[in-house]
Amino acid sequence: MPSLRQNWFEGWRLFAVLTLTLIALSIWIAGMRQFEADGVRMVIRFTARTSLLFFALAFSAAALARLWPNGWTRWQRRNRRYLGVTFAASHAIHAVAIVCFAAMDPAGYAAATSAASYIFGGIGYAFIIAMAATSFDRTAAAIGPRAWRVLHLAAVIISGFSSWSLSASGFPTCRFTPCS
């Protein structure tokens, strides 16, 4: 019995459970505000936070497994690919919410964005897509282990920098808060 439970929260099943949970929670959060712009803004903040969580879990897996070897860190290292792909899925939901916000409230969206948000956000998304695309065995083998490591290291640095630069400039955390 324990092996079935352990296997359920491993691999692609883990990814499916986490992604479906993110989608359900995003719909619920938007629905709390009758699917209006404020609800979509809340989804944007929620998915930004969940993306950070999954990014940190995937990024820290190897180091934590080496520093503190225990059941949790071994599980985390075994599933870092799926945690990383869940990070990409969370960011995809984030992108959908941003597009919905732009469609629902063009003036609010224009006020909340700048050239920097398009540049840094676009670069960050390009690297997230590249990391997600190379998280599969075939694509990773096609580019080779050295290129895979370089791509993923660069993507982690660029994604981290773009997220930091956007939040330091006030986008999206400060401007996407609902007005009181």
QUIJOTA-V370266 format. One record per residue. N is the residue number from 0. RES is the residue in one letter. D_CENTER is the distance of its C-alpha to the mean C-alpha in Angstrom with 2 decimals. Layout:
BEGIN
n=N res=RES d_center=D_CENTER
n=N res=RES d_center=D_CENTER
END
This chain:
BEGIN
n=0 res=M d_center=32.28
n=1 res=P d_center=29.86
n=2 res=S d_center=28.83
n=3 res=L d_center=27.72
n=4 res=R d_center=25.60
n=5 res=Q d_center=24.06
n=6 res=N d_center=23.40
n=7 res=W d_center=21.75
n=8 res=F d_center=18.77
n=9 res=E d_center=18.53
n=10 res=G d_center=17.22
n=11 res=W d_center=16.32
n=12 res=R d_center=17.62
n=13 res=L d_center=15.09
n=14 res=F d_center=12.29
n=15 res=A d_center=14.35
n=16 res=V d_center=15.03
n=17 res=L d_center=11.55
n=18 res=T d_center=10.41
n=19 res=L d_center=13.79
n=20 res=T d_center=13.57
n=21 res=L d_center=10.47
n=22 res=I d_center=12.50
n=23 res=A d_center=15.64
n=24 res=L d_center=14.57
n=25 res=S d_center=13.31
n=26 res=I d_center=16.70
n=27 res=W d_center=18.53
n=28 res=I d_center=17.24
n=29 res=A d_center=18.18
n=30 res=G d_center=21.39
n=31 res=M d_center=22.36
n=32 res=R d_center=23.14
n=33 res=Q d_center=24.72
n=34 res=F d_center=21.88
n=35 res=E d_center=22.97
n=36 res=A d_center=21.26
n=37 res=D d_center=20.90
n=38 res=G d_center=19.08
n=39 res=V d_center=16.61
n=40 res=R d_center=16.20
n=41 res=M d_center=15.52
n=42 res=V d_center=12.72
n=43 res=I d_center=11.22
n=44 res=R d_center=11.63
n=45 res=F d_center=10.49
n=46 res=T d_center=7.03
n=47 res=A d_center=6.90
n=48 res=R d_center=8.22
n=49 res=T d_center=6.41
n=50 res=S d_center=3.08
n=51 res=L d_center=6.27
n=52 res=L d_center=7.88
n=53 res=F d_center=6.32
n=54 res=F d_center=6.39
n=55 res=A d_center=9.82
n=56 res=L d_center=10.92
n=57 res=A d_center=10.53
n=58 res=F d_center=11.97
n=59 res=S d_center=14.72
n=60 res=A d_center=15.85
n=61 res=A d_center=18.73
n=62 res=A d_center=20.01
n=63 res=L d_center=20.11
n=64 res=A d_center=21.79
n=65 res=R d_center=24.34
n=66 res=L d_center=24.96
n=67 res=W d_center=25.13
n=68 res=P d_center=25.77
n=69 res=N d_center=25.67
n=70 res=G d_center=24.50
n=71 res=W d_center=21.07
n=72 res=T d_center=20.25
n=73 res=R d_center=21.77
n=74 res=W d_center=19.67
n=75 res=Q d_center=16.48
n=76 res=R d_center=17.73
n=77 res=R d_center=18.80
n=78 res=N d_center=15.43
n=79 res=R d_center=13.19
n=80 res=R d_center=12.83
n=81 res=Y d_center=11.70
n=82 res=L d_center=9.29
n=83 res=G d_center=7.85
n=84 res=V d_center=8.10
n=85 res=T d_center=6.56
n=86 res=F d_center=3.22
n=87 res=A d_center=4.56
n=88 res=A d_center=6.04
n=89 res=S d_center=4.09
n=90 res=H d_center=3.88
n=91 res=A d_center=7.28
n=92 res=I d_center=8.39
n=93 res=H d_center=7.76
n=94 res=A d_center=9.90
n=95 res=V d_center=12.33
n=96 res=A d_center=12.83
n=97 res=I d_center=13.60
n=98 res=V d_center=15.99
n=99 res=C d_center=17.55
n=100 res=F d_center=18.11
n=101 res=A d_center=19.75
n=102 res=A d_center=21.91
n=103 res=M d_center=22.91
n=104 res=D d_center=23.70
n=105 res=P d_center=24.34
n=106 res=A d_center=26.18
n=107 res=G d_center=23.56
n=108 res=Y d_center=20.87
n=109 res=A d_center=23.32
n=110 res=A d_center=23.98
n=111 res=A d_center=20.35
n=112 res=T d_center=19.64
n=113 res=S d_center=21.38
n=114 res=A d_center=21.83
n=115 res=A d_center=19.62
n=116 res=S d_center=16.63
n=117 res=Y d_center=17.31
n=118 res=I d_center=18.03
n=119 res=F d_center=15.33
n=120 res=G d_center=12.60
n=121 res=G d_center=14.10
n=122 res=I d_center=14.36
n=123 res=G d_center=10.79
n=124 res=Y d_center=9.80
n=125 res=A d_center=12.76
n=126 res=F d_center=11.77
n=127 res=I d_center=8.32
n=128 res=I d_center=10.63
n=129 res=A d_center=13.23
n=130 res=M d_center=11.41
n=131 res=A d_center=10.45
n=132 res=A d_center=14.04
n=133 res=T d_center=15.59
n=134 res=S d_center=14.13
n=135 res=F d_center=17.10
n=136 res=D d_center=20.55
n=137 res=R d_center=22.37
n=138 res=T d_center=20.27
n=139 res=A d_center=20.01
n=140 res=A d_center=23.78
n=141 res=A d_center=24.44
n=142 res=I d_center=23.20
n=143 res=G d_center=24.59
n=144 res=P d_center=23.49
n=145 res=R d_center=24.24
n=146 res=A d_center=22.37
n=147 res=W d_center=19.34
n=148 res=R d_center=19.45
n=149 res=V d_center=20.03
n=150 res=L d_center=17.22
n=151 res=H d_center=14.61
n=152 res=L d_center=16.26
n=153 res=A d_center=16.41
n=154 res=A d_center=12.81
n=155 res=V d_center=11.84
n=156 res=I d_center=14.53
n=157 res=I d_center=13.83
n=158 res=S d_center=10.12
n=159 res=G d_center=11.39
n=160 res=F d_center=14.38
n=161 res=S d_center=12.98
n=162 res=S d_center=10.83
n=163 res=W d_center=14.07
n=164 res=S d_center=16.36
n=165 res=L d_center=14.86
n=166 res=S d_center=14.97
n=167 res=A d_center=18.36
n=168 res=S d_center=19.69
n=169 res=G d_center=18.93
n=170 res=F d_center=16.18
n=171 res=P d_center=14.42
n=172 res=T d_center=15.04
n=173 res=C d_center=18.82
n=174 res=R d_center=19.64
n=175 res=F d_center=17.53
n=176 res=T d_center=19.36
n=177 res=P d_center=21.91
n=178 res=C d_center=25.42
n=179 res=S d_center=27.95
END
